[in-house]
Amino acid sequence: MKISKLLELHVQNSDAHSLTTNFGDGYLLKNNRIYRNIRTLAVQNGYTYSDKPDRDYASLPFSQLERILDTRKVPFTDNVTVLENLARRHPFLQWEDLSDGLKKNYVFHESCHAVIRSADDGAALTDERKLAFKMLLEESFANVCELIAVIDAQDAAHRVFYEANSYTALFSDRSNFQRACDEIGEGMVFQFLWIAYLHSNFLKVPDERAWQRMLGLTKAPASQVRTLKAIAKIAFTLDLNFRTKTTQLHLQLSGLETPLDKLINFDFLSELETAQNKKLLKDLTQQVLS
């Protein structure tokens, strides 16, 4: 698509509630349910957004997550003005000419972290393993939100804007997700993939009997189990380097010095099955999909 056409759509869909200097933000707020619901929940919990990131965020964004959550201020880069300037001089520029070089924004992913952190009871955790569990549960929530939100990306413009605002954009799997949601129910699929991502982030192979028990699917038809197992594989496409080095860094920045392999070597499903965490899964799933 031409950059000029995409900018036209960007302007048409921008309003007082959108980030006008974040490419495609208004379009996604109007046309992508999960993107919109996450933004609404984040704003309701006091989060604000600024297109003037400081030097630390501009240099190493993923190192600033805890500061974002502490201050409730989500930074992003103005990636619209540069496109407007280029489109004026070169009106025939295509998205494909610039897509690899444009600075993406991750307000969606970071807002997902904001939403689940706000939904927690706020109690300070002193147990290292419980803190590690909490952080990986939050990351898994952000992972599944980004994954499932592609269902709404039905046209080329939506896919361009989504790609510019997400770490994950697996458009080729849209039909598989939609089929699973139609067959099993989107709430069940969302919770299942959340649990699958949690296994992935804990570097564990999914325990089929455990997730069937947790989700009340012990008597589910074999066809539904096959469908879920097929889409679960997607959670394990997460970059292994991210799941190890980046996760270790996040934990270290939160004061956890224990090596990752020891820190996550425990029965995390028992923690997931506490009444508090089961309620968290249920409540957030309903809010995100409402």
C-alpha positions, 0 to 999 in steps of 0.5 A: 500500500502507498504510504500516502493512503495509509497516512490518510487512513491514520488521520481519518481515524485519529481522534481525542482518544488516540495517539496521533503521532503513533502510526495507525493507533486510531485505526487500531482503536476503532477496528481492533477489539483487544487493542482497544480494550487494553488501552481503555483498561490501561487509561482507567488505571491511570496510565498516560502516554507520551511521544517524548521518550527519554534517552534510556527508553529510546536506547534500550526500551525493554529495560524500562518496563518496571519504570513504566509500570511504576510511573504509569507513563508509557513512552513511544516514538513519533513515527508519523511525522517522518512518514508525512515528510517523506510522503510529501516529497515522494508520493509513490512510496510504498509501505514495503519500501519502509516497513523494515526501517520504521521505528515500531512502537510497543504501547500495546504490549506495554499496556498489556503489562500495565493492565495485568499489573493493575489487576493484581492485588498490589501485595509486595512479594518477597518470595523469589519464585512467586515474583518470577511467576508473577512476572512471567504470568504478566509476559504471557498475558501480553503474548496472548493478547498480541497473538489473538488480536490478529483475528481482527486484522482482516484487511491490508491496512489493518495488518500494516498498522498492527505490524507497526504496533506489535512484537507479534503479527502472525497473520497466517494463523488468523484462520486457525485462531478463528476456527478454534474460537468458533469451535471451543469458545474464544474465552477458552482459547484465550485462557488456553493460549495464556497457559501455553505461553506460560509454559513456553516462558517457563521453558516447559513442555505443556502438561496436557492433563493439567491444562485440561483439568484447569480449564474443565476440559477433561471430557472435551471431544478429541477434536477440540483437544487436537485443535488446542494442541495445534495452536499451542505450538505457536506459543513455542515459536517465541525466540529462545534467546528472548525466553532466556537472556531477556527474561533473566535480565528482567528478573535481575532488574527486579532484584532477582539474582538467582540463575534463571534455570533455578528460579523457574524450576518449580511447580508453577502450575500449583501457583497458577491454580490458587484461587487468586490467580484462577480469578485473575485469569477469568476476570482479565479474559472477560475484560479483554474480550468484552 
